Amino acid sequence: MATELVVYIGSQELAKISSLLPSNPKRSTIVHSLVNALGLMGPRYSNSRRLQVVTPRRATHKDLAVYHTRDYLAVVLDPSNATAPDGGEKENSVNSEFGLEDLTEYVQIVGGATLTAVSALQQDITDLAICWDGGRHHARKSQASGFCYVADCILAVLALKRAIPPSVSAAEGITVQRKPRVMYLDLDLHFSDAVSEAFLLANSPATPQILTLSIHHASPGFFPASSQAKLPDINSDFDPFTLSIPLQQGASASTYAKIWPLCGVDGLAGDPCATFNWCLGGTEGSLGWCVQRILQEWPGKKLLLGGGGYNSPNAARAWAYLTSIALRKPLDLETEIPDHAGFPLYGPSFTLDVPAGNMTDHNTEEYLGSIEVCYENVILALRNKLVG
């Protein structure tokens, strides 16, 4: 049996640039180092799949302008905002004032990394691409938000929805133009506000192409504030292709197991946000359990993006474990962290697992029941739209 390729986007340049901004310093380096130290990049790790590491191209102004505004790009892509022409400090530097001297490179490389992964899917190099440095779901057309400076998720969806080149049906001898359908599923603790709002009411009634679903925490004062973060109002003229499932504090694996039939890892236990209590694997409803079902049971090509996670070693644990699932050879959660440059970060356990804590799960049977009732109507509306 031929070995299938899983395209993995990563490079020293990407790791270096990603480590320079104030959000999660050096996380990119930590992630790629752990994936490599665990042997996942080796050709003999899995008999059925192997990683093909691809260096990302830089996104061009044209790539980014598919979504971002000209005024926003004029600032973030202008190196003169960071340094003076002679290489010295510029007094009125927009970026240096906020410690964002490398923002131009960051936006181009992270945006380009996700688009490189998309290209691998579109060119049929693989059915599964991974870009753990992507997943910036709070960036808007003309505004950075929540440590997100480039809307790579939105750029990816827009690229994936483009029409597939026409093919000729042998049976009927006619040219067939296919329009891909794209589902964006966000499992980050925070609501995917920018992505959801970008595609709200964006589908043509005749050819719906994009469905977004965010499973997140929502409560008064919790970032980001958005009217779309609530359960869909089935008594209004809601958009059944822009969906949310807000969960209460302490959401655990059992919570996800109960809602899964309805359907940035900072929901994991141990994250500084301290809001969810999701474990990495080993039980029904865990993060690994959910991703494994997406990869094995859901049709179509898959793109895995990173995103949230404010405990960098735990984010590295999660993404390394999910990479092993993508290779169809999940690591044992008791695997000891190999000796490598980042080894001291993984104490005190020095193992792969991110176990659940003992936070109380406030997602009661009654609350989960209300979600189920809501989504019975949502699914009915979706079917009516798709059939009609």
KOLLOTI-364932 format. One line per 3 residues: number of its first residue (from 1); their letters; for each residue x, y, z of N, C-alpha, C. Coordinates in steps of 0.2 Angstrom, whole numbers, padded with zeros to 4 digits. Layout:
% residues N
NUM> A> X Y Z X Y Z X Y Z ~ ...
//
This chain:
% residues 388
1> MAT> 0004 -0006 0000 0000 0000 0000 0004 0006 0000 ~ 0003 0011 -0004 0007 0017 -0005 0006 0021 0001 ~ 0011 0025 0003 0011 0029 0009 0008 0036 0007
4> ELV> 0003 0038 0011 0000 0045 0009 0004 0050 0012 ~ 0004 0056 0009 0008 0062 0012 0003 0066 0016 ~ 0006 0069 0021 0002 0074 0025 0007 0080 0025
7> VYI> 0005 0085 0022 0009 0091 0021 0009 0095 0028 ~ 0015 0096 0030 0016 0100 0036 0020 0106 0035 ~ 0017 0112 0036 0020 0118 0035 0025 0120 0041
10> GSQ> 0031 0121 0039 0036 0123 0044 0043 0125 0042 ~ 0046 0130 0045 0053 0131 0043 0056 0135 0048 ~ 0062 0136 0048 0066 0140 0053 0064 0147 0053
13> ELA> 0063 0149 0047 0061 0156 0046 0054 0158 0049 ~ 0050 0153 0048 0043 0154 0051 0043 0154 0059 ~ 0047 0149 0061 0048 0149 0069 0051 0155 0071
16> KIS> 0056 0158 0068 0060 0164 0070 0055 0170 0070 ~ 0051 0171 0065 0047 0177 0065 0041 0176 0069 ~ 0038 0170 0070 0033 0169 0074 0034 0170 0082
19> SLL> 0041 0170 0083 0043 0170 0090 0044 0178 0092 ~ 0044 0182 0087 0046 0189 0089 0040 0193 0091 ~ 0034 0191 0090 0029 0196 0092 0027 0194 0100
22> PSN> 0023 0199 0103 0022 0198 0110 0018 0192 0112 ~ 0014 0189 0108 0009 0184 0109 0013 0177 0109 ~ 0013 0174 0115 0016 0167 0115 0023 0167 0112
25> PKR> 0028 0170 0115 0035 0170 0113 0038 0163 0112 ~ 0041 0162 0106 0044 0156 0104 0040 0150 0104 ~ 0033 0151 0104 0029 0145 0104 0030 0141 0097
28> STI> 0031 0145 0092 0032 0141 0085 0038 0137 0086 ~ 0043 0139 0088 0049 0135 0089 0048 0129 0094 ~ 0045 0130 0099 0043 0125 0104 0039 0119 0100
31> VHS> 0034 0121 0097 0030 0116 0093 0034 0112 0088 ~ 0037 0115 0084 0041 0112 0079 0046 0107 0081 ~ 0050 0110 0087 0055 0106 0090 0052 0100 0093
34> LVN> 0046 0100 0096 0044 0094 0100 0041 0089 0094 ~ 0038 0091 0089 0036 0087 0084 0042 0083 0081 ~ 0047 0087 0080 0053 0084 0077 0056 0079 0082
37> ALG> 0057 0081 0089 0060 0077 0094 0056 0070 0095 ~ 0050 0070 0094 0046 0064 0095 0046 0060 0089 ~ 0050 0062 0084 0051 0057 0078 0045 0058 0073
40> LMG> 0041 0062 0073 0035 0062 0069 0037 0065 0062 ~ 0042 0068 0061 0044 0070 0054 0048 0065 0051 ~ 0050 0059 0054 0054 0054 0051 0050 0050 0046
43> PRY> 0053 0047 0041 0049 0044 0036 0047 0037 0038 ~ 0049 0034 0044 0047 0028 0046 0042 0028 0052 ~ 0040 0034 0054 0036 0034 0060 0029 0030 0059
46> SNS> 0026 0031 0053 0020 0028 0052 0020 0024 0045 ~ 0017 0018 0045 0017 0014 0039 0012 0017 0033 ~ 0007 0021 0036 0002 0023 0031 0003 0030 0029
49> RRL> 0006 0034 0033 0006 0041 0031 0013 0044 0034 ~ 0015 0049 0030 0022 0052 0032 0021 0060 0031 ~ 0024 0063 0035 0024 0071 0034 0029 0073 0029
52> QVV> 0027 0077 0025 0031 0081 0020 0031 0088 0022 ~ 0037 0090 0025 0038 0097 0028 0039 0101 0022 ~ 0035 0107 0022 0035 0111 0016 0037 0118 0019
55> TPR> 0042 0122 0016 0043 0129 0018 0038 0133 0015 ~ 0035 0137 0019 0030 0142 0016 0032 0147 0012 ~ 0028 0149 0007 0030 0155 0003 0027 0161 0007
58> RAT> 0030 0167 0005 0027 0173 0008 0021 0175 0005 ~ 0016 0178 0008 0010 0180 0005 0012 0187 0002 ~ 0009 0188 -0004 0010 0194 -0007 0005 0199 -0005
61> HKD> 0006 0206 -0007 0001 0211 -0006 -0006 0208 -0009 ~ -0005 0206 -0015 -0011 0203 -0019 -0015 0198 -0015 ~ -0011 0193 -0012 -0014 0188 -0008 -0018 0191 -0002
64> LAV> -0015 0195 0001 -0018 0198 0007 -0024 0203 0006 ~ -0023 0206 0000 -0029 0211 -0002 -0035 0207 -0004 ~ -0035 0201 -0005 -0041 0197 -0006 -0046 0198 0000
67> YHT> -0044 0200 0006 -0048 0201 0011 -0046 0208 0015 ~ -0040 0209 0016 -0038 0215 0020 -0039 0221 0016 ~ -0040 0227 0019 -0041 0233 0016 -0034 0236 0014
70> RDY> -0034 0241 0009 -0028 0244 0007 -0025 0248 0012 ~ -0029 0251 0016 -0026 0256 0022 -0023 0251 0027 ~ -0026 0246 0029 -0023 0241 0034 -0016 0239 0031
73> LAV> -0016 0236 0025 -0010 0233 0022 -0005 0239 0021 ~ -0007 0245 0020 -0002 0250 0019 0002 0251 0025 ~ -0001 0250 0031 0003 0251 0037 0007 0244 0039
76> VLD> 0004 0239 0039 0007 0232 0041 0012 0230 0036 ~ 0012 0232 0030 0017 0230 0025 0022 0235 0024 ~ 0022 0240 0027 0027 0246 0026 0032 0245 0031
79> PSN> 0038 0243 0029 0044 0242 0034 0046 0249 0037 ~ 0044 0254 0033 0047 0261 0036 0043 0263 0042 ~ 0037 0259 0043 0034 0261 0050 0038 0258 0056
82> ATA> 0043 0253 0054 0046 0250 0060 0053 0253 0060 ~ 0057 0255 0055 0064 0257 0056 0065 0263 0051 ~ 0069 0267 0053 0071 0273 0049 0075 0271 0043
85> PDG> 0076 0275 0038 0079 0273 0031 0087 0271 0033 ~ 0090 0274 0038 0097 0273 0039 0098 0267 0044 ~ 0092 0263 0046 0093 0257 0050 0092 0259 0057
88> GEK> 0092 0266 0059 0091 0268 0066 0084 0268 0068 ~ 0083 0270 0074 0076 0270 0077 0072 0276 0074 ~ 0066 0275 0072 0062 0280 0070 0057 0283 0075
91> ENS> 0058 0289 0077 0054 0292 0083 0047 0290 0083 ~ 0044 0291 0077 0037 0291 0076 0035 0284 0073 ~ 0039 0279 0074 0037 0273 0071 0031 0270 0074
94> VNS> 0026 0268 0069 0020 0265 0072 0021 0258 0075 ~ 0025 0254 0072 0026 0247 0074 0031 0247 0080 ~ 0036 0251 0080 0041 0250 0086 0038 0253 0092
97> EFG> 0033 0258 0092 0030 0260 0097 0027 0255 0101 ~ 0024 0250 0098 0020 0244 0101 0024 0238 0101 ~ 0031 0238 0099 0035 0232 0100 0034 0227 0094
100> LED> 0032 0230 0088 0030 0226 0083 0034 0227 0077 ~ 0041 0227 0078 0045 0229 0072 0045 0224 0067 ~ 0044 0218 0068 0044 0212 0063 0037 0211 0061
103> LTE> 0032 0215 0061 0025 0214 0060 0025 0212 0052 ~ 0028 0216 0048 0028 0215 0041 0029 0208 0039 ~ 0035 0206 0041 0037 0199 0039 0032 0194 0042
106> YVQ> 0030 0195 0049 0025 0191 0052 0019 0190 0048 ~ 0016 0195 0046 0010 0195 0042 0011 0191 0035 ~ 0016 0192 0032 0018 0189 0026 0019 0182 0026
109> IVG> 0023 0180 0031 0025 0173 0032 0019 0169 0035 ~ 0016 0171 0040 0010 0167 0043 0004 0167 0038 ~ 0003 0172 0035 -0003 0172 0030 0000 0167 0024
112> GAT> 0006 0168 0022 0008 0163 0017 0009 0156 0019 ~ 0010 0155 0025 0010 0148 0027 0003 0144 0027 ~ -0002 0148 0029 -0009 0145 0028 -0010 0144 0021
115> LTA> -0009 0149 0016 -0010 0149 0009 -0006 0143 0006 ~ 0000 0142 0008 0004 0136 0006 0000 0130 0007 ~ -0002 0129 0013 -0006 0123 0015 -0012 0122 0010
118> VSA> -0016 0128 0009 -0022 0127 0005 -0020 0125 -0002 ~ -0014 0128 -0005 -0012 0126 -0011 -0010 0119 -0012 ~ -0008 0116 -0007 -0006 0108 -0007 -0012 0104 -0007
121> LQQ> -0018 0107 -0004 -0024 0103 -0005 -0027 0104 -0012 ~ -0027 0110 -0015 -0030 0112 -0021 -0026 0108 -0027 ~ -0020 0107 -0026 -0016 0104 -0031 -0016 0097 -0030
124> DIT> -0020 0094 -0026 -0020 0087 -0025 -0014 0083 -0023 ~ -0009 0087 -0020 -0003 0084 -0017 -0005 0080 -0011 ~ -0010 0082 -0007 -0012 0079 -0001 -0020 0080 0000
127> DLA> -0023 0076 0004 -0029 0077 0007 -0029 0080 0014 ~ -0023 0081 0017 -0023 0083 0024 -0017 0088 0024 ~ -0018 0094 0026 -0012 0099 0027 -0012 0102 0034
130> ICW> -0007 0103 0037 -0006 0105 0044 -0002 0112 0044 ~ -0005 0117 0047 -0001 0123 0048 -0002 0126 0055 ~ 0002 0123 0060 0000 0125 0067 0002 0132 0068
133> DGG> 0005 0136 0064 0007 0143 0065 0001 0147 0062 ~ -0004 0144 0059 -0010 0148 0056 -0015 0148 0062 ~ -0021 0150 0060 -0027 0150 0064 -0028 0157 0068
136> RHH> -0027 0162 0064 -0028 0169 0068 -0035 0171 0066 ~ -0039 0169 0071 -0047 0170 0069 -0050 0176 0072 ~ -0046 0181 0075 -0049 0187 0077 -0047 0193 0072
139> ARK> -0043 0192 0068 -0041 0198 0063 -0046 0200 0058 ~ -0047 0206 0058 -0053 0208 0053 -0050 0212 0047 ~ -0054 0214 0043 -0052 0217 0036 -0047 0223 0037
142> SQA> -0048 0227 0042 -0044 0233 0043 -0042 0234 0051 ~ -0042 0228 0054 -0040 0229 0061 -0037 0222 0064 ~ -0032 0223 0068 -0029 0218 0072 -0033 0217 0078
145> SGF> -0033 0211 0081 -0037 0210 0087 -0035 0203 0090 ~ -0035 0203 0097 -0033 0197 0100 -0027 0193 0098 ~ -0021 0197 0097 -0015 0195 0095 -0015 0192 0088
148> CYV> -0020 0194 0084 -0021 0191 0077 -0020 0197 0073 ~ -0015 0197 0068 -0013 0202 0064 -0014 0201 0057 ~ -0016 0195 0055 -0017 0193 0048 -0023 0188 0048
151> ADC> -0028 0189 0044 -0034 0185 0044 -0033 0179 0040 ~ -0028 0174 0042 -0027 0169 0037 -0032 0164 0037 ~ -0036 0163 0042 -0042 0158 0042 -0047 0160 0036
154> ILA> -0048 0167 0036 -0053 0170 0031 -0050 0169 0024 ~ -0044 0170 0023 -0040 0170 0017 -0040 0163 0015 ~ -0040 0158 0019 -0040 0151 0018 -0047 0149 0015
157> VLA> -0052 0151 0019 -0059 0149 0016 -0060 0152 0010 ~ -0058 0158 0009 -0060 0162 0002 -0056 0158 -0004 ~ -0050 0156 -0002 -0046 0152 -0007 -0049 0145 -0009
160> LKR> -0052 0142 -0003 -0054 0135 -0004 -0061 0135 -0008 ~ -0065 0141 -0007 -0071 0141 -0010 -0071 0142 -0018 ~ -0065 0144 -0020 -0065 0146 -0027 -0067 0139 -0032
163> AIP> -0070 0141 -0037 -0072 0135 -0041 -0067 0130 -0043 ~ -0068 0124 -0043 -0063 0119 -0046 -0063 0119 -0053 ~ -0057 0119 -0057 -0057 0119 -0064 -0062 0114 -0067
166> PSV> -0065 0116 -0072 -0071 0112 -0076 -0068 0106 -0078 ~ -0072 0101 -0077 -0071 0094 -0079 -0076 0091 -0084 ~ -0074 0087 -0089 -0079 0084 -0093 -0082 0078 -0091
169> SAA> -0088 0077 -0091 -0092 0071 -0089 -0091 0066 -0094 ~ -0088 0060 -0093 -0087 0055 -0099 -0094 0052 -0101 ~ -0098 0052 -0096 -0105 0049 -0097 -0109 0053 -0101
172> EGI> -0109 0059 -0100 -0114 0064 -0103 -0110 0068 -0109 ~ -0104 0069 -0108 -0100 0073 -0113 -0101 0080 -0112 ~ -0102 0082 -0106 -0103 0089 -0105 -0098 0092 -0099
175> TVQ> -0097 0098 -0100 -0092 0101 -0095 -0096 0103 -0088 ~ -0093 0100 -0083 -0096 0101 -0076 -0091 0106 -0072 ~ -0094 0111 -0070 -0091 0116 -0066 -0093 0115 -0058
178> RKP> -0088 0113 -0054 -0090 0112 -0047 -0088 0117 -0043 ~ -0092 0119 -0038 -0091 0124 -0033 -0090 0120 -0026 ~ -0084 0121 -0023 -0083 0117 -0017 -0087 0120 -0011
181> RVM> -0089 0116 -0007 -0092 0118 0000 -0087 0117 0005 ~ -0086 0122 0009 -0081 0123 0014 -0084 0123 0021 ~ -0082 0119 0026 -0085 0120 0033 -0079 0122 0037
184> YLD> -0080 0128 0041 -0075 0130 0045 -0077 0128 0052 ~ -0073 0124 0056 -0075 0122 0063 -0069 0125 0067 ~ -0071 0129 0072 -0067 0132 0077 -0068 0129 0084
187> LDL> -0063 0126 0087 -0063 0123 0093 -0059 0127 0099 ~ -0057 0133 0097 -0054 0137 0101 -0059 0140 0107 ~ -0056 0141 0113 -0060 0143 0119 -0063 0150 0117
190> HFS> -0060 0154 0113 -0063 0161 0111 -0067 0160 0105 ~ -0073 0164 0104 -0077 0164 0098 -0073 0166 0092 ~ -0074 0163 0087 -0071 0165 0080 -0075 0171 0077
193> DAV> -0074 0177 0081 -0078 0182 0079 -0077 0185 0072 ~ -0071 0186 0070 -0069 0189 0064 -0071 0184 0058 ~ -0070 0178 0059 -0072 0173 0054 -0079 0172 0053
196> SEA> -0083 0171 0058 -0090 0171 0058 -0093 0177 0055 ~ -0091 0183 0057 -0094 0189 0055 -0092 0190 0047 ~ -0087 0188 0045 -0085 0189 0038 -0089 0185 0033
199> FLL> -0092 0179 0036 -0096 0175 0031 -0103 0175 0033 ~ -0105 0179 0038 -0112 0180 0040 -0116 0182 0034 ~ -0121 0178 0032 -0126 0180 0026 -0122 0181 0020
202> ANS> -0116 0177 0019 -0112 0178 0013 -0114 0173 0008 ~ -0118 0168 0009 -0120 0163 0004 -0126 0165 0000 ~ -0125 0163 -0006 -0131 0164 -0011 -0136 0158 -0009
205> PAT> -0142 0160 -0009 -0147 0155 -0008 -0147 0149 -0013 ~ -0145 0150 -0019 -0145 0145 -0024 -0138 0140 -0023 ~ -0133 0143 -0021 -0127 0139 -0020 -0123 0141 -0014
208> PQI> -0126 0138 -0008 -0122 0139 -0002 -0116 0136 -0002 ~ -0110 0139 0000 -0104 0136 0000 -0100 0136 0006 ~ -0102 0140 0011 -0098 0141 0017 -0102 0140 0023
211> LTL> -0100 0136 0028 -0103 0135 0034 -0098 0136 0039 ~ -0099 0140 0044 -0094 0141 0050 -0098 0139 0056 ~ -0094 0135 0060 -0097 0133 0067 -0091 0134 0072
214> SIH> -0093 0138 0077 -0088 0140 0083 -0091 0137 0089 ~ -0087 0133 0092 -0088 0130 0099 -0084 0133 0104 ~ -0086 0137 0108 -0082 0141 0112 -0086 0143 0119
217> HAS> -0082 0147 0123 -0085 0150 0129 -0088 0157 0128 ~ -0093 0158 0131 -0096 0165 0130 -0099 0167 0137 ~ -0098 0173 0139 -0101 0175 0145 -0100 0183 0145
220> PGF> -0104 0187 0149 -0103 0194 0149 -0096 0196 0151 ~ -0093 0200 0147 -0086 0203 0148 -0080 0198 0145 ~ -0082 0192 0143 -0077 0188 0140 -0076 0189 0133
223> FPA> -0069 0190 0131 -0067 0191 0125 -0069 0186 0120 ~ -0071 0187 0114 -0073 0194 0111 -0080 0195 0112 ~ -0082 0201 0113 -0089 0203 0113 -0092 0203 0106
226> SSQ> -0097 0199 0105 -0100 0198 0099 -0107 0195 0099 ~ -0112 0198 0096 -0119 0196 0096 -0120 0189 0093 ~ -0115 0187 0089 -0115 0181 0085 -0112 0175 0090
229> AKL> -0110 0177 0096 -0107 0171 0100 -0112 0167 0103 ~ -0119 0169 0103 -0124 0166 0106 -0127 0160 0102 ~ -0131 0156 0105 -0135 0151 0102 -0139 0154 0096
232> PDI> -0140 0151 0091 -0144 0154 0085 -0151 0155 0088 ~ -0154 0161 0086 -0161 0162 0088 -0165 0159 0082 ~ -0168 0153 0084 -0172 0150 0079 -0178 0153 0077
235> NSD> -0180 0158 0082 -0187 0161 0080 -0186 0167 0076 ~ -0180 0169 0074 -0179 0174 0069 -0176 0172 0063 ~ -0175 0177 0058 -0172 0175 0052 -0165 0174 0052
238> FDP> -0163 0169 0056 -0155 0168 0057 -0152 0165 0051 ~ -0145 0165 0051 -0142 0162 0045 -0139 0155 0047 ~ -0142 0150 0045 -0140 0143 0047 -0133 0141 0045
241> FTL> -0130 0145 0041 -0123 0143 0039 -0118 0147 0043 ~ -0120 0151 0048 -0115 0154 0053 -0118 0153 0060 ~ -0114 0148 0063 -0117 0144 0069 -0112 0145 0075
244> SIP> -0115 0145 0081 -0111 0145 0087 -0114 0140 0092 ~ -0110 0137 0096 -0112 0133 0102 -0108 0136 0108 ~ -0111 0141 0112 -0107 0143 0117 -0108 0138 0123
247> LQQ> -0102 0137 0127 -0102 0133 0132 -0101 0137 0139 ~ -0103 0134 0144 -0102 0137 0151 -0095 0135 0153 ~ -0093 0138 0159 -0086 0137 0162 -0085 0130 0164
250> GAS> -0079 0128 0163 -0077 0121 0165 -0079 0115 0160 ~ -0080 0117 0154 -0082 0112 0149 -0077 0107 0149 ~ -0079 0100 0149 -0075 0095 0150 -0076 0090 0144
253> AST> -0072 0084 0144 -0073 0080 0138 -0080 0077 0138 ~ -0083 0076 0143 -0090 0073 0143 -0095 0078 0140 ~ -0093 0085 0141 -0097 0090 0138 -0097 0089 0130
256> YAK> -0091 0089 0128 -0090 0088 0121 -0092 0082 0118 ~ -0092 0077 0122 -0095 0070 0119 -0103 0071 0118 ~ -0106 0075 0123 -0113 0076 0122 -0115 0080 0116
259> IWP> -0111 0085 0115 -0113 0090 0109 -0110 0088 0103 ~ -0106 0083 0103 -0102 0081 0096 -0107 0079 0091 ~ -0112 0075 0093 -0117 0073 0087 -0120 0079 0084
262> LCG> -0120 0085 0087 -0123 0091 0084 -0118 0094 0079 ~ -0113 0093 0079 -0109 0097 0075 -0108 0094 0067 ~ -0037 0133 0097 -0032 0137 0096 -0031 0134 0105
265> VDG> -0034 0127 0105 -0032 0122 0111 -0032 0126 0117 ~ -0035 0132 0117 -0034 0135 0124 -0040 0133 0128 ~ -0044 0128 0126 -0049 0125 0130 -0046 0120 0135
268> LAG> -0039 0118 0133 -0036 0113 0137 -0035 0115 0144 ~ -0035 0110 0149 -0034 0111 0156 -0027 0114 0157 ~ -0026 0118 0161 -0019 0121 0162 -0018 0127 0158
271> DPC> -0022 0130 0154 -0021 0136 0151 -0023 0142 0155 ~ -0019 0147 0155 -0020 0153 0159 -0027 0156 0159 ~ -0030 0155 0153 -0037 0157 0153 -0042 0154 0158
274> ATF> -0040 0148 0160 -0043 0144 0166 -0051 0144 0165 ~ -0053 0143 0160 -0060 0143 0158 -0063 0136 0157 ~ -0060 0132 0153 -0062 0126 0151 -0057 0121 0154
277> NWC> -0060 0114 0154 -0056 0109 0158 -0056 0103 0153 ~ -0054 0104 0147 -0054 0099 0141 -0047 0095 0142 ~ -0047 0089 0142 -0041 0085 0142 -0039 0083 0135
280> LGG> -0033 0081 0134 -0030 0080 0127 -0032 0074 0124 ~ -0033 0068 0128 -0035 0062 0125 -0036 0057 0130 ~ -0037 0051 0127 -0038 0045 0132 -0046 0044 0134
283> TEG> -0050 0048 0132 -0057 0047 0134 -0062 0050 0128 ~ -0068 0048 0128 -0073 0050 0123 -0074 0058 0125 ~ -0074 0062 0119 -0075 0069 0120 -0069 0073 0121
286> SLG> -0063 0070 0122 -0057 0074 0122 -0055 0077 0116 ~ -0050 0082 0116 -0048 0085 0110 -0046 0080 0105 ~ -0042 0075 0107 -0039 0071 0102 -0045 0066 0099
289> WCV> -0050 0065 0103 -0055 0061 0101 -0059 0064 0096 ~ -0060 0071 0097 -0064 0075 0092 -0061 0075 0085 ~ -0054 0077 0086 -0050 0078 0079 -0050 0071 0076
292> QRI> -0049 0066 0079 -0048 0059 0076 -0055 0058 0072 ~ -0060 0060 0075 -0067 0058 0071 -0067 0063 0065 ~ -0065 0069 0066 -0065 0073 0060 -0061 0070 0054
295> LQE> -0055 0068 0056 -0050 0065 0051 -0053 0059 0048 ~ -0056 0055 0052 -0057 0048 0050 -0065 0047 0047 ~ -0069 0051 0049 -0076 0050 0048 -0079 0056 0043
298> WPG> -0076 0061 0043 -0079 0067 0039 -0076 0067 0032 ~ -0081 0068 0027 -0078 0067 0020 -0074 0074 0018 ~ -0071 0073 0013 -0067 0079 0010 -0060 0080 0013
301> KKL> -0057 0085 0010 -0050 0087 0012 -0050 0091 0018 ~ -0045 0090 0022 -0044 0094 0029 -0038 0098 0029 ~ -0039 0104 0032 -0034 0109 0034 -0034 0110 0042
304> LLG> -0029 0108 0045 -0028 0109 0052 -0024 0115 0054 ~ -0027 0120 0057 -0023 0126 0059 -0023 0126 0067 ~ -0018 0130 0069 -0016 0131 0076 -0021 0136 0079
307> GGG> -0018 0142 0082 -0022 0147 0084 -0020 0148 0092 ~ -0026 0148 0096 -0025 0149 0103 -0021 0144 0107 ~ -0020 0146 0113 -0016 0142 0118 -0011 0146 0121
310> YNS> -0012 0148 0127 -0007 0153 0131 -0002 0149 0135 ~ -0003 0143 0136 0002 0139 0139 0006 0135 0133 ~ 0012 0138 0132 0015 0136 0125 0017 0129 0126
313> PNA> 0020 0126 0131 0022 0119 0131 0016 0114 0130 ~ 0010 0116 0133 0004 0112 0133 0001 0113 0125 ~ 0002 0119 0122 0000 0119 0115 0004 0115 0111
316> ARA> 0011 0115 0112 0015 0110 0109 0014 0103 0110 ~ 0012 0101 0116 0010 0094 0117 0004 0092 0113 ~ -0001 0097 0113 -0008 0096 0109 -0006 0095 0102
319> WAY> -0003 0100 0099 -0002 0099 0092 0003 0094 0090 ~ 0008 0092 0094 0012 0086 0092 0007 0080 0093 ~ 0003 0079 0098 -0002 0073 0098 -0006 0073 0092
322> LTS> -0009 0079 0090 -0014 0079 0085 -0010 0077 0078 ~ -0004 0079 0078 0000 0077 0072 0001 0070 0071 ~ 0002 0066 0077 0002 0059 0077 -0004 0056 0075
325> IAL> -0010 0059 0077 -0016 0056 0075 -0017 0057 0068 ~ -0015 0063 0065 -0015 0064 0058 -0011 0059 0054 ~ -0006 0056 0057 -0002 0051 0054 -0005 0044 0055
328> RKP> -0011 0043 0058 -0014 0037 0060 -0010 0033 0064 ~ -0006 0036 0069 -0002 0032 0074 -0002 0036 0080 ~ -0007 0037 0084 -0007 0041 0090 -0002 0039 0095
331> LDL> 0001 0044 0097 0006 0043 0102 0003 0041 0109 ~ 0006 0037 0113 0004 0036 0120 0004 0042 0124 ~ -0001 0044 0127 -0001 0050 0131 0004 0050 0137
334> ETE> 0007 0044 0139 0012 0043 0144 0019 0044 0141 ~ 0019 0045 0134 0026 0046 0131 0030 0051 0135 ~ 0036 0049 0136 0041 0054 0140 0043 0059 0134
337> IPD> 0044 0065 0136 0046 0071 0132 0054 0069 0131 ~ 0055 0069 0124 0062 0067 0123 0067 0073 0125 ~ 0073 0071 0126 0078 0076 0127 0080 0081 0121
340> HAG> 0078 0087 0121 0079 0092 0116 0080 0099 0119 ~ 0081 0104 0115 0082 0110 0117 0076 0113 0122 ~ 0070 0111 0120 0064 0113 0124 0063 0109 0130
343> FPL> 0066 0104 0132 0065 0099 0137 0063 0102 0144 ~ 0067 0107 0146 0065 0110 0153 0058 0113 0154 ~ 0055 0115 0148 0048 0118 0148 0043 0113 0150
346> YGP> 0044 0106 0150 0039 0102 0151 0038 0099 0158 ~ 0041 0102 0162 0041 0099 0169 0034 0102 0172 ~ 0032 0099 0178 0035 0093 0182 0034 0086 0179
349> SFT> 0029 0085 0174 0028 0078 0173 0033 0076 0167 ~ 0035 0080 0163 0039 0078 0157 0036 0072 0153 ~ 0030 0072 0153 0026 0068 0148 0022 0072 0143
352> LDV> 0019 0068 0138 0015 0071 0133 0008 0074 0136 ~ 0005 0070 0140 -0002 0071 0142 -0003 0078 0145 ~ -0009 0081 0144 -0012 0086 0147 -0019 0084 0150
355> PAG> -0018 0082 0156 -0024 0079 0159 -0029 0084 0162 ~ -0035 0082 0162 -0040 0087 0165 -0039 0088 0172 ~ -0041 0094 0174 -0040 0096 0181 -0047 0094 0185
358> NMT> -0048 0098 0190 -0054 0096 0194 -0059 0102 0195 ~ -0059 0106 0189 -0063 0112 0189 -0071 0109 0188 ~ -0075 0113 0191 -0082 0111 0190 -0085 0112 0183
361> DHN> -0088 0107 0180 -0091 0108 0174 -0098 0111 0175 ~ -0099 0117 0173 -0106 0121 0174 -0111 0120 0168 ~ -0109 0115 0163 -0113 0114 0158 -0118 0108 0160
364> TEE> -0123 0110 0163 -0128 0106 0166 -0132 0102 0160 ~ -0135 0096 0162 -0139 0093 0158 -0145 0097 0155 ~ -0148 0101 0159 -0153 0106 0156 -0150 0111 0151
367> YLG> -0144 0113 0152 -0141 0118 0147 -0139 0114 0141 ~ -0136 0109 0141 -0135 0105 0135 -0141 0103 0131 ~ -0146 0101 0135 -0153 0100 0132 -0155 0105 0128
370> SIE> -0154 0112 0130 -0157 0117 0127 -0153 0118 0120 ~ -0146 0117 0120 -0142 0117 0114 -0145 0112 0109 ~ -0146 0106 0112 -0149 0100 0107 -0155 0102 0104
373> VCY> -0160 0105 0108 -0166 0107 0105 -0165 0113 0100 ~ -0161 0117 0101 -0159 0123 0096 -0157 0120 0090 ~ -0152 0115 0090 -0149 0113 0084 -0153 0108 0081
376> ENV> -0158 0105 0084 -0163 0101 0080 -0166 0105 0075 ~ -0168 0112 0077 -0171 0116 0072 -0166 0119 0067 ~ -0160 0120 0069 -0154 0123 0065 -0153 0118 0059
379> ILA> -0153 0111 0061 -0151 0106 0056 -0157 0105 0051 ~ -0163 0106 0053 -0169 0106 0049 -0169 0112 0044 ~ -0167 0118 0047 -0166 0124 0042 -0160 0123 0037
382> LRN> -0155 0120 0039 -0149 0119 0035 -0152 0114 0029 ~ -0155 0109 0031 -0157 0104 0026 -0162 0107 0021 ~ -0167 0111 0023 -0171 0115 0019 -0167 0119 0014
385> KLV> -0162 0123 0017 -0158 0127 0012 -0154 0124 0007 ~ -0152 0118 0009 -0147 0114 0004 -0152 0111 -0001 ~ -0158 0108 0001 -0162 0105 -0004 -0165 0110 -0008
388> G> -0167 0116 -0005 -0171 0121 -0009 -0166 0124 -0014
//
